[in-house]
Amino acid sequence: MFLPLLFRKKTLGLLLLLVCSFLLIDAVNRDVFKTCEQSSFCRRCRKVEPGKTPYQLLTDTLVQNESSISIDLFNKDTRVLYILQLTTLKDNTFRLHINEKNPLHRRYEPEHALQDQPQVSKLNLIEKTTDHITIISDENKVILYANPFRVDLYSQNVLVVSANARGLMRFEHHRTKPKTPEQEENAENVEVNVNDNPPGDGADDDPGAWEEIFKTHHDSKPFGPEAVALDFSFPGAEHAYGVPEHADSFALKSTKQAQPYRLYNLDVFEYEVNERMSIYGAIPVLYAHGKERTTGIFWHNAAETWIDILSSADNNVVESIVNFVSGSTKKSQVDAHFMSEAGVIDVFFMLGPKPLDVFKQYTILTGTAPLPQMFALGYHQSRWNYNDQDDVIQTAENFDTHDIPLDVMWLDIEYTDSKKYFTWDGRRFPNPIEMIHNLTAKGRKLVVIIDPHIKRDPGYFIHNDATKLGYYVKTRDGKDYEGWCWPGSSSYLDFFDPAVREYYMSQYNLDKFHGTTNDVYIWNDMNEPSVFNGPEVTMPKDVIHYGGWEHRSIHNINGLLMSIATYEALFRRSGGSLRPFTLVRSFFAGSQRYTAMWTGDNTADWDHLRISYPMCLSLAVSGMSFCGADVAGFFKNPDSELFIRWNQAGAWLPFYRQHSHIETKRREPWLFNEETTQIVRDAFRMRYSYLPLWYTLFREHEVNGTPVVRPLWAHYPSETETYAIDDEILLGDSILVRPVFQPSVTDVNVYFPGEGKITWYDVDTLQPYHQPGLVNIPVTLHKIPVFQRGGSIVPRKMRIRRSTVAMKNDPYTLIVTTDSAGKANGTLYIDDEASFEYRHGKYLYLRLNFDGNKLTSTFIDKLSSYQTESWLERVDIANPPKGVKSAILNSRSMTKVNLETKYNPNNNVLTVRKPSVNMGEEWSIELIH
Amino acid sequence: MNNLTLFLLSANLLILLGHVAGSKVLQIRGIPIAKSSLYPSDRDFQCLDGSLIVPFSHVNDNYCDCADGSDEPGTPACTNGSFYCENSGHKPRYIPSTWVNDGVCDCCDTSDEYSSGKECPNNCNELGKEARLEQQKAEELIREGNKIRMEMIAKGKQLKTDYQARLVKLRAEYEEAELVKKEKELLKTQAEERESAALEKYKQAEPEQSTAEEGEEEEELRESDAEDYFKLLDSDNSGTVTIAELQTRVTFDKDRDGAVSEEEALFFLNDQKEVDLQEFVNSAWTNVKPFLMLEQGMFKPADQREEGEDEEEEEAQEPMEERSEQEKGEDDGAEGEDRADDEQKKTEESQVQYDEETQTLIDEATVARENFQTAEKSVNELLTEIRKFEEKLDRDFGVDNEFAPLDGECFEYTNLEYIYTLCMFSKTTQRSKSGGSDIILGHWNDWNGPDGQKYSRMKYDNGLSCWNGPARSTVVNLSCGRENKLVSVTEPSRCEYAMEFSTPAVCNLSQDSANTHDEL
């Protein structure tokens, strides 16, 4: 949803002017948001000169524990002491923590991003000199250099990442506010003191150190300068990735001549593509990838953060450091410089070495997404707004009329009574329960929106409770903070207060939130939080949260706190039996444990369609697999071609929802023309037929942390051509998707990874493609190129029903595409698709293996079991062995059964007809020649 | 054949014989009996598209063999198939195969859910009864409506004839009026010649008239208008106009949201809370005037440009809603110019004392002028009338002119927030219940029903433009009803309205019974 500028203009005349310029430019208003230069801490951190670090370790102070060491760190320019702590963690991970030794004030450290206390592993101190300290843990080694201070991390004796190698570290200690000139005049012996003083860190000279003004907004900054920053060099890496959320390419660009990447959750009206501006979410994890290995760092800090990137392309600077760090002259290198406004330095090093290892290491720290209910992977139909309950019912019914599957109908803010969440507009929705039953009769669900701003209305119970109980975020002088949002004057529940979360969760009880049932799920929007009249459309940094923390310190994690509460509320609502589903716009590291996200208010143009892929890729490797973009663009109206292409692309991203602005035309799939309806129906059917694969991948993500969608280099790490590809994704490791992102094209270039060792099969025809690298593939309006990897087995359901619930008991079809040795394998996960019973062993996890002549299904988890009604309907084997005449099925319940086979010489596919074996038992199918 | 195959075969037969209703006919599940011959059980089955031949045991064996889905009419195996429910007691029906055994009761005879475990009630009899009643009612409605429709047709025909007759008469009158006009014009010219000859001698005495006067006069007019309007606005006679006083007038509801906000009021008062007469005339009037003119239908885009306010689109397009009146006004103005000059001359002249003879000539000329004006006016009026009737005769009032009696009729519908009006063949409007002026939702454009049902839908478009959006438009769906009534109004998309209008004019007995037969 968008921010109406309308609210913020004082006179109509001004509004008219603005509208004018709006119509002309039609783009994001950059003036509303800060550049690095306009933010005093970013300015200060960015101008630190490389190679002159004032920090040095006092190695004498070393204290060694079972799995950590701590040492004092000294800044010779300020004479401030810090404590450095290095902890060795399991899974090739290290944690570096630096804070002031004698702090004037405490500093905020995020509480909810990590899923648990990270598990430690044993640390061995093998060397300690005045110059350096060396520790080892498993195959990894860390050398801490004392002066100049630097930390080098080695994986298998190769230097993979170095902190402060460029000497850009900055840790602004808390200090007392300097006296004003008048006060100084009154003080005695001023001049003598000046001579004695160390040079300092220069922060006091910055006019923005103790207060800042941006536009009309004043930031009081009572704690003065308190930024933290550190640089990281990754020798051998060719590209950096991560630090979502930005509407930019997947591979990060050099910021040498540009603005740094910014992480500060903001409601950016009509955001543009190929921008480093911050938008709704922030995950400060960064990966550096090269031919040999992948390394990651997780910057555990919830304050505003800017990140500078230097890539191999920035020759001059980089080469000198490469020489400095590794002594080699040819190696590529990536450098990153993290700068945060507040908090401490707390960084996790994840040493891989393979891409999937690093992704997993990150999810070991921050968690994985719990397996969603199957319906959440189906199709979602949303609009701001479906006008009334008849509109909702009629729209859902039209999906049946047009034979298009639908799982969820959505209601945006207009369903409420005057934007008072947890209420209904009784005129438009006189009987929501009846409406919900209408949906659930076809196996469908409802999602309604709940935003974090509370209408300041004396007739609104939540406002009255929150006022009375002190549940709102406070201004500096202790009053309830007031901002402007959808309902007009609003205040904001302080989700940092456990009592507030408890209160908020209780609102979801079915006896409290009338008009809802267990089939109603929740959408949290505007939780950056969006404040229409606030600085950069959010809260002032000096408002106060529970525990006395300034908003400055916690801003980026605000959205996560709301997600925690909403998830927990839905969990409790069903007595812990049903898996919650929530969608959120603003998120932080760890949000994946609670919620799906979408890329916010995009626009119906080809650029925004294109950017949805790199955005979701970036999120997927950053733990947040459950990602999607509004199909076919929130603002403006797509034409039928864009609508088709967006559905074809959107059907291959994890979260598949159509959503649009209140001022757009209706765009349900049948509203364009017959051809469009038909093509879009096919895209939907494609999505639903692959749901067994999606579901299996989500389960494997939950268990292993593997992203559901992946960049090509996740599986082909040494193919340098893949590093910059982000218009193509892998679904798991078996499906390659390359949507059409341009109008009126008759062909697209597809990159086939595998260096010729892998055959890729067109999923529509099972036609094989052997040629590696870029290949020109013809497309029609009906087709986007999608391929299955030779050597894989993909489970599908070919009977497309009204909703996923209706498909639960349907039989499976297995698509076997053989590799050059004639073999293939895959997995399939099956459970009840809705409850938490799977956590008590009620599931099936099957290994599917084809050895060239025999296809088998065996239990991977022998102890689990689940009674399924689903059976095996059909097996298609591409590039099968020659001369097959029939097949024999072997299973315990059916013993031996002869099966018909049919060979299609046109596409070289052998079909095994109707094995009929239940998926709940192990079986084999042998081909008979 | 081994035991297992026998077992499978009998299992297949169980599925096949879904409907053995006492008779010995082998019925295939999912197709009507009439089509059973396409599925002969004594030979292999050929897919209905001819693409493949499969053993008969593959029919309805819950595996899709045929590309066209024809081997599985009774199972959900083929996504592109359809399933026939007999629905004995009610209407038979085809449903998509994917609805078979999906846990949703779709066929009232329960036949679609034979192995999903879903317990469906057989309610065909009840539904059938209801449907027949509905059908009866509908037929009755159509019969009754059709009667009225016939009346409307008769009336429509009569109207057309009347229009034609009227037109003939008007044209004749017009011819006559033209003659009169010409005659009066001649008389006028002669009288004026005599008059001007007589006036020659007074000419030197008259002062020169400044040609620049007219421009100034407009300025004066403006100021006096401003004063008048100020007094009107100053409802409490306090000597100042306040925000509150502006808020009572919809003229100032710029964004047409039904209320004059403080911001809107401030705009008109140049950001002051109140203004006195002097300030009002000097500054506020500039802001107020265009809207006032707009409201009074005096707005001319050119004026707006002269004001130097290059305002955005909404502003520029707002006058569109008043276009018809405005055009009329312009026409009148153009034709009346001479008259105005004459009148002006007359007032000036009357200030001078003339001798009796001259005065008589002047009076005669004045009478001649007046007579000419009357004649001219009558010609113009007749022309307007003729155009009106020509338009009416040209308009498509349906195949049998059944919609002609509705021409110009207006119908209202009120919901929670708005009052909507449908003026047939003219326009659609919306007005907030809390006050405010009419917002045009569309002007009559044309019929736009689908092929073969052209007269089932009307289109009104080119209404008031939305902020940052399209011009409002309305689609009116017509359905058979005993009376002409606006049944509902919705806004499915922003600024696109849908009206449901019931009218006997579409209760077409012959057409509808044909449709019903098709369904059966």
Contacts between the chains, C-beta under 8 A, distances in Angstrom:
chain1	res1	chain2	res2	distance
A	9	B	263	8.0
A	10	B	263	7.6
A	11	B	263	6.8
A	11	B	266	6.3
A	11	B	267	5.8
A	11	B	271	6.1
A	12	B	254	6.3
A	12	B	263	5.7
A	12	B	264	6.1
A	12	B	266	7.6
A	12	B	267	3.9
A	13	B	267	6.0
A	16	B	311	5.6
A	16	B	312	5.3
A	16	B	315	7.4
A	19	B	312	4.9
A	19	B	467	7.9
A	19	B	468	7.2
A	20	B	311	8.0
A	20	B	312	4.8
A	22	B	468	7.8
A	23	B	312	6.8
A	23	B	313	7.0
A	23	B	468	7.3
A	387	B	490	7.1
A	387	B	491	7.2
A	387	B	492	7.6
A	391	B	492	7.8
A	403	B	96	5.3
A	403	B	98	7.4
A	427	B	416	5.2
A	441	B	104	6.7
A	442	B	104	5.6
A	443	B	102	8.0
A	443	B	103	6.8
A	443	B	104	7.4
A	662	B	494	6.0
A	663	B	466	7.4
A	663	B	468	6.7
A	663	B	469	5.4
A	663	B	494	4.6
A	663	B	495	7.9
A	664	B	493	7.4
A	664	B	494	7.2
A	665	B	493	4.8
A	665	B	494	7.8
A	665	B	496	7.1
A	666	B	492	5.8
A	666	B	493	4.6
A	666	B	496	8.0
A	685	B	79	7.1
A	798	B	64	7.7
A	798	B	79	6.7
A	799	B	76	5.4
A	799	B	77	7.0
A	799	B	79	6.0
A	799	B	98	6.2
A	800	B	79	5.2
A	800	B	98	6.0
A	801	B	76	7.7
A	801	B	98	5.0
A	801	B	99	7.8
A	801	B	102	5.1
A	802	B	98	7.1
A	802	B	99	7.1
A	802	B	102	6.4
A	802	B	104	7.0
A	805	B	103	7.2
A	806	B	98	7.9
A	806	B	102	3.9
A	806	B	103	5.7
A	806	B	104	6.8
A	807	B	102	7.9
A	809	B	116	7.7
A	810	B	76	7.6
A	873	B	63	6.7
A	873	B	77	7.8
A	874	B	63	7.3
A	897	B	4	6.9
A	913	B	63	6.4
A	914	B	61	7.4
A	914	B	62	7.8
A	914	B	63	4.4
